Amino acid sequence: MKVAHREHHRTYDARGALSLDAVVRAWHRALRGKRSRADVARYSCDAEARLVALHRRLADGRWRPGPYRVFTVREPVVRTIAALPFEDRIVQHALMGVVAPRITRCLAPQTFACIPGRGSHGALASARESTRLRRWCLRLDVRKFFPSVDHGVLRAALSALQRPGEQWIGALEGLLLDHQGPFERAKFWFPGDDLLAGLRPRGIPIGNLTSKWWANLLLSPLDHLLANHLGVRDFVRYMDDLVIFDDSRSRLESIWRRCDESLTRLRLRAHPIKCGIVATRDGVDFLGFRLRRTDGGVAVRIADASVDRFRERMGDLVARYAVDAVEAETVRSHIAAWMGHAGHGHTRALCETVLSEFVFVRTSGRGDDE
């Protein structure tokens, strides 16, 4: 109890607002993996004064999020990312330092995204075991998940986590939700909607730390429908990618209908193409891999699309390396990252084949050819 009391005072100041100590700890978390970025280095050069000023703006209610930075990622699929400036990421870390543990307690054990110690590879391992044990799999995917998140539904879920005297949490969540940016917003209609339903705020940016946790929380009713009401144990959810396993195809069809009803209540739509029931012997697509039950266990192959994207990135790196636009260490890190990901499947021969297709040579005569 004493430890919890001390933690409370490290998070809140005497007025019940976010403490300076909490902001400093959020800065340290925001630094992870970002220290080499120029904007982060500039901020860190005068971090003490900047963090004190940020804390004052937060305490006085004067903080407002800055403009979004937009860029594109190609793995696992091509997506446009909208991310706030580094200082705003500190604010998100401070906010989620309080809210994320509460969200974690709301999530079922079969949910793997965002939660420390689980992650995508933990989700893949769990799906692999269920593929070995069960004959059928229902795969569910939400259509345009982040762009279609309904703000009203999300606010209700977040409000349930807020405790008395924590108005600052609601204020920050409101500012981040209402902040306009160049990210996609989907508009779907649901039974009972009138014309005003088209004005409902929708969409959250993929690049925000808060968005990942909020989106994970939003689908928690689906987890509890499966685990607590339908008695399903063999399912794995990673964000909006959900696989449900059973030995009865007809039972999975019934579960599919119930899940679709739950998504409608959340004002979300199942993807019309990616959802379906497949035999585990024919293969289950999940998180960039294809899992197929065999007589000897489960064959795990990396998806063709992932290999194609890696080949595309490697071709780009070969061209940039040739003209000194990228360093050898960067090339090695890209290769190591993909090899680490692919290594969770039976992909050794494939990796050797793909890597043999590329030769890194400097055309400028620097003499550090790969």
C-alpha positions as CSV (number, residue, x, y, z in Angstrom):
1,M,0.0,0.0,0.0
2,K,2.8,2.4,0.8
3,V,4.4,1.7,-2.6
4,A,1.2,2.6,-4.4
5,H,0.9,5.7,-2.3
6,R,4.4,6.9,-3.3
7,E,3.7,6.1,-6.9
8,H,0.5,8.2,-6.7
9,H,2.5,11.2,-5.6
10,R,5.1,10.7,-8.3
11,T,2.3,10.8,-10.9
12,Y,0.2,13.7,-9.4
13,D,1.1,17.0,-7.9
14,A,-0.6,18.6,-4.8
15,R,-3.4,19.9,-7.0
16,G,-4.2,16.5,-8.5
17,A,-2.7,17.4,-11.8
18,L,0.1,15.6,-13.7
19,S,3.4,16.0,-11.8
20,L,6.7,17.2,-13.2
21,D,8.2,13.9,-12.3
22,A,5.6,12.1,-14.4
23,V,6.5,14.3,-17.4
24,V,10.2,13.6,-17.0
25,R,9.6,9.9,-16.9
26,A,7.4,10.2,-20.0
27,W,10.3,12.0,-21.7
28,H,12.6,9.0,-21.0
29,R,10.1,6.6,-22.4
30,A,9.6,8.8,-25.5
31,L,13.4,8.7,-26.1
32,R,13.6,5.0,-26.6
33,G,14.6,4.2,-30.2
34,K,14.4,7.9,-31.1
35,R,17.7,9.4,-29.8
36,S,19.4,9.6,-33.2
37,R,16.6,11.7,-34.7
38,A,17.5,15.4,-35.2
39,D,14.4,16.8,-33.6
40,V,14.8,14.6,-30.6
41,A,18.5,15.5,-30.2
42,R,17.6,19.2,-30.4
43,Y,14.9,18.8,-27.7
44,S,17.2,16.9,-25.4
45,C,19.9,19.5,-25.6
46,D,17.7,21.8,-23.5
47,A,15.5,19.1,-22.0
48,E,15.3,20.5,-18.4
49,A,13.9,23.9,-19.4
50,R,11.6,22.4,-22.1
51,L,10.1,19.8,-19.7
52,V,9.5,22.4,-17.0
53,A,7.7,24.7,-19.6
54,L,5.7,21.7,-20.9
55,H,4.6,20.8,-17.4
56,R,3.4,24.3,-16.8
57,R,1.4,24.4,-19.9
58,L,-0.2,21.0,-19.0
59,A,-0.9,22.2,-15.5
60,D,-2.4,25.5,-16.7
61,G,-4.5,23.8,-19.4
62,R,-2.6,25.7,-22.1
63,W,-1.1,22.7,-23.9
64,R,-2.3,22.1,-27.5
65,P,-1.1,19.4,-29.9
66,G,1.1,20.6,-32.8
67,P,0.9,19.8,-36.5
68,Y,1.1,16.3,-37.8
69,R,4.1,14.9,-39.7
70,V,3.0,12.6,-42.5
71,F,5.0,9.7,-44.0
72,T,4.4,6.3,-45.5
73,V,5.3,2.8,-44.3
74,R,5.2,-0.3,-46.4
75,E,5.3,-3.1,-43.9
76,P,3.2,-5.0,-43.2
77,V,1.0,-3.1,-45.7
78,V,1.3,0.4,-47.3
79,R,-0.1,2.9,-44.9
80,T,0.0,6.7,-44.4
81,I,1.2,7.6,-40.9
82,A,0.3,10.9,-39.2
83,A,2.5,11.5,-36.2
84,L,2.6,14.5,-33.8
85,P,5.9,16.3,-32.8
86,F,8.2,14.8,-30.3
87,E,7.0,16.9,-27.4
88,D,3.5,15.9,-28.0
89,R,4.7,12.3,-27.9
90,I,6.0,13.0,-24.4
91,V,2.5,14.1,-23.5
92,Q,1.0,10.9,-24.9
93,H,3.5,8.8,-22.9
94,A,2.6,10.7,-19.7
95,L,-1.1,10.1,-20.4
96,M,-0.7,6.5,-21.2
97,G,1.6,6.0,-18.2
98,V,-1.6,6.3,-16.2
99,V,-4.3,5.0,-18.6
100,A,-2.4,2.0,-20.3
101,P,-2.3,-0.2,-17.2
102,R,-6.1,0.3,-16.8
103,I,-6.6,-0.6,-20.5
104,T,-4.4,-3.7,-20.0
105,R,-6.6,-4.9,-17.1
106,C,-9.7,-4.7,-19.4
107,L,-8.2,-6.9,-22.1
108,A,-8.5,-10.6,-22.4
109,P,-5.4,-12.9,-22.2
110,Q,-6.0,-13.7,-25.9
111,T,-5.2,-10.1,-26.9
112,F,-1.6,-9.4,-27.8
113,A,-1.2,-5.9,-29.3
114,C,0.5,-3.2,-27.2
115,I,0.9,-5.3,-24.1
116,P,4.5,-5.8,-22.8
117,G,5.6,-9.4,-22.9
118,R,3.1,-10.4,-25.6
119,G,3.4,-8.7,-29.0
120,S,3.0,-10.0,-32.6
121,H,5.4,-12.9,-32.2
122,G,3.5,-14.1,-29.1
123,A,0.3,-13.8,-31.0
124,L,1.8,-15.8,-33.9
125,A,2.9,-18.6,-31.4
126,S,-0.5,-18.8,-29.9
127,A,-2.2,-19.0,-33.3
128,R,0.2,-21.6,-34.3
129,E,-0.7,-23.8,-31.4
130,S,-4.4,-23.4,-32.1
131,T,-3.8,-24.3,-35.7
132,R,-2.2,-27.5,-34.6
133,L,-5.2,-28.4,-32.4
134,R,-8.3,-27.3,-34.4
135,R,-9.8,-28.2,-37.8
136,W,-11.3,-24.8,-38.7
137,C,-10.5,-21.2,-38.3
138,L,-12.7,-18.1,-38.6
139,R,-10.6,-15.0,-39.6
140,L,-12.1,-11.6,-38.8
141,D,-10.7,-8.2,-39.9
142,V,-12.2,-4.8,-39.4
143,R,-12.7,-2.7,-42.6
144,K,-10.7,0.5,-42.4
145,F,-10.3,0.1,-38.6
146,F,-8.4,3.3,-37.6
147,P,-10.2,5.6,-40.1
148,S,-13.7,4.3,-38.9
149,V,-13.2,4.5,-35.1
150,D,-16.3,6.4,-33.9
151,H,-15.3,9.1,-31.4
152,G,-18.5,8.8,-29.4
153,V,-18.1,5.1,-28.8
154,L,-14.4,5.6,-28.0
155,R,-15.1,8.4,-25.5
156,A,-17.6,6.3,-23.7
157,A,-15.0,3.5,-23.3
158,L,-12.3,5.9,-22.1
159,S,-14.7,7.7,-19.7
160,A,-15.3,4.3,-17.9
161,L,-11.6,4.2,-17.0
162,Q,-11.4,7.7,-15.6
163,R,-11.5,8.1,-11.8
164,P,-12.8,11.0,-9.8
165,G,-10.5,14.0,-9.8
166,E,-8.8,13.1,-13.0
167,Q,-10.2,15.8,-15.2
168,W,-6.8,16.3,-16.8
169,I,-7.0,12.9,-18.4
170,G,-10.3,13.6,-20.1
171,A,-9.0,17.0,-21.1
172,L,-5.9,15.6,-22.8
173,E,-7.9,12.8,-24.4
174,G,-10.4,15.3,-25.8
175,L,-7.6,17.5,-27.3
176,L,-6.0,14.6,-29.0
177,L,-9.3,13.2,-30.3
178,D,-10.5,16.5,-31.6
179,H,-7.2,17.5,-33.2
180,Q,-7.5,17.6,-37.0
181,G,-4.9,16.1,-39.2
182,P,-4.3,14.7,-42.7
183,F,-5.4,11.2,-41.9
184,E,-8.2,9.1,-43.5
185,R,-11.7,9.1,-42.1
186,A,-14.2,6.5,-43.2
187,K,-17.9,7.0,-43.2
188,F,-20.2,4.0,-42.7
189,W,-24.0,3.9,-42.1
190,F,-25.7,1.6,-39.5
191,P,-29.3,0.6,-38.8
192,G,-31.2,3.4,-37.2
193,D,-28.9,6.2,-38.4
194,D,-30.4,9.4,-39.6
195,L,-28.8,12.2,-41.7
196,L,-27.1,13.6,-38.6
197,A,-25.1,10.3,-38.2
198,G,-23.0,11.4,-41.1
199,L,-21.6,14.2,-38.9
200,R,-20.4,11.9,-36.2
201,P,-16.6,12.4,-35.7
202,R,-14.6,9.4,-36.9
203,G,-11.0,8.3,-37.3
204,I,-7.8,8.3,-35.3
205,P,-4.3,8.6,-36.7
206,I,-2.2,5.4,-36.9
207,G,1.0,7.2,-35.8
208,N,-0.1,8.3,-32.3
209,L,0.8,6.2,-29.3
210,T,-2.6,6.8,-27.9
211,S,-4.3,5.5,-31.0
212,K,-2.8,2.1,-30.6
213,W,-4.1,1.7,-27.0
214,W,-7.4,3.3,-27.7
215,A,-8.1,1.1,-30.7
216,N,-7.1,-2.0,-28.7
217,L,-9.5,-1.0,-26.0
218,L,-12.3,-0.3,-28.4
219,L,-12.4,-4.0,-29.5
220,S,-12.3,-5.4,-26.0
221,P,-16.1,-6.1,-26.0
222,L,-15.4,-8.5,-28.8
223,D,-12.9,-10.4,-26.7
224,H,-15.3,-10.7,-23.8
225,L,-18.1,-11.8,-26.0
226,L,-16.0,-14.7,-27.2
227,A,-14.4,-15.6,-23.8
228,N,-17.2,-14.9,-21.4
229,H,-20.5,-15.3,-23.3
230,L,-19.7,-17.8,-26.1
231,G,-17.2,-19.8,-24.1
232,V,-14.5,-19.6,-26.8
233,R,-10.9,-20.1,-25.6
234,D,-9.0,-20.7,-28.9
235,F,-8.8,-17.3,-30.3
236,V,-6.1,-14.7,-30.9
237,R,-6.5,-11.0,-31.5
238,Y,-3.8,-8.6,-32.6
239,M,-5.4,-5.2,-32.8
240,D,-8.2,-5.7,-35.4
241,D,-6.8,-9.0,-36.8
242,L,-8.7,-11.8,-35.1
243,V,-8.5,-15.6,-35.6
244,I,-11.0,-18.0,-33.9
245,F,-10.4,-21.7,-33.9
246,D,-12.9,-24.6,-33.5
247,D,-13.5,-28.2,-34.7
248,S,-17.0,-27.3,-35.8
249,R,-17.6,-25.1,-38.9
250,S,-21.2,-24.6,-38.0
251,R,-20.3,-23.3,-34.6
252,L,-17.8,-20.8,-36.2
253,E,-20.6,-19.6,-38.5
254,S,-22.8,-18.9,-35.4
255,I,-19.8,-17.1,-33.7
256,W,-19.3,-15.1,-36.9
257,R,-22.9,-13.8,-36.7
258,R,-22.5,-12.8,-33.1
259,C,-19.2,-11.0,-33.7
260,D,-20.7,-9.1,-36.6
261,E,-23.5,-7.9,-34.3
262,S,-20.9,-6.8,-31.7
263,L,-19.0,-4.9,-34.4
264,T,-22.2,-3.1,-35.5
265,R,-22.8,-2.0,-31.9
266,L,-19.3,-0.5,-31.9
267,R,-20.1,1.2,-35.3
268,L,-17.5,-0.9,-37.1
269,R,-17.7,-3.1,-40.2
270,A,-16.1,-6.4,-40.9
271,H,-14.0,-6.6,-44.0
272,P,-16.0,-8.1,-46.9
273,I,-13.1,-9.9,-48.4
274,K,-10.6,-10.7,-45.6
275,C,-13.2,-12.4,-43.3
276,G,-14.1,-16.1,-43.7
277,I,-13.8,-19.6,-42.5
278,V,-11.0,-21.9,-43.7
279,A,-9.8,-25.4,-42.9
280,T,-6.5,-25.2,-40.9
281,R,-5.1,-27.9,-43.3
282,D,-5.6,-25.3,-46.2
283,G,-3.8,-22.6,-44.3
284,V,-4.6,-19.6,-42.1
285,D,-3.2,-16.1,-42.9
286,F,-2.2,-14.2,-39.8
287,L,0.2,-11.3,-39.2
288,G,2.1,-11.8,-42.4
289,F,2.5,-15.5,-42.1
290,R,0.5,-18.5,-43.4
291,L,0.0,-21.3,-40.8
292,R,-1.0,-24.7,-42.2
293,R,-1.8,-27.8,-40.1
294,T,0.1,-30.9,-41.2
295,D,0.4,-34.5,-39.9
296,G,3.6,-33.5,-38.2
297,G,2.5,-30.2,-36.7
298,V,2.2,-26.8,-38.3
299,A,4.1,-25.4,-41.3
300,V,4.7,-21.7,-41.0
301,R,5.5,-19.8,-44.1
302,I,6.0,-16.0,-44.6
303,A,3.4,-14.5,-46.8
304,D,4.3,-13.8,-50.4
305,A,3.3,-10.2,-50.1
306,S,5.8,-9.7,-47.3
307,V,8.6,-11.2,-49.4
308,D,7.7,-9.0,-52.3
309,R,7.8,-5.9,-50.1
310,F,11.2,-7.0,-48.8
311,R,12.5,-7.4,-52.3
312,E,11.3,-4.0,-53.2
313,R,13.0,-2.4,-50.1
314,M,16.2,-4.3,-50.9
315,G,16.3,-3.1,-54.5
316,D,15.9,0.5,-53.2
317,L,18.7,0.0,-50.7
318,V,21.0,-1.4,-53.4
319,A,20.4,1.7,-55.5
320,R,21.0,4.1,-52.6
321,Y,24.0,2.2,-51.3
322,A,25.6,2.5,-54.7
323,V,25.6,6.3,-54.6
324,D,26.6,6.6,-50.9
325,A,23.0,7.6,-49.9
326,V,22.9,4.9,-47.2
327,E,25.5,3.4,-44.9
328,A,26.4,-0.2,-44.6
329,E,25.2,-0.4,-41.0
330,T,21.7,0.8,-42.1
331,V,21.7,-2.0,-44.8
332,R,22.7,-4.6,-42.2
333,S,20.0,-3.4,-39.7
334,H,17.3,-3.6,-42.4
335,I,18.3,-7.2,-43.3
336,A,18.6,-8.2,-39.7
337,A,15.2,-6.9,-38.9
338,W,13.5,-8.8,-41.7
339,M,15.5,-11.9,-40.9
340,G,14.4,-11.7,-37.3
341,H,10.8,-11.4,-38.4
342,A,11.0,-14.2,-41.0
343,G,12.8,-16.4,-38.6
344,H,9.6,-17.1,-36.7
345,G,8.6,-19.3,-39.7
346,H,10.2,-22.1,-41.6
347,T,11.9,-19.7,-43.9
348,R,15.7,-20.4,-43.9
349,A,15.9,-21.6,-47.5
350,L,13.7,-18.7,-48.7
351,C,15.8,-16.1,-46.9
352,E,19.0,-17.5,-48.4
353,T,17.4,-17.4,-51.9
354,V,16.1,-13.9,-51.6
355,L,19.3,-12.4,-50.1
356,S,21.4,-14.1,-52.9
357,E,19.5,-11.9,-55.4
358,F,21.1,-8.7,-54.2
359,V,24.7,-7.4,-54.3
360,F,25.7,-4.2,-52.6
361,V,28.5,-2.3,-54.4
362,R,29.7,1.2,-54.1
363,T,30.0,3.0,-57.5
364,S,31.8,5.9,-55.9
365,G,35.0,4.0,-55.2
366,R,34.8,4.2,-51.4
367,G,36.0,0.6,-51.2
368,D,33.6,-0.7,-48.6
369,D,31.6,-3.0,-50.8
370,E,29.3,-5.5,-49.1
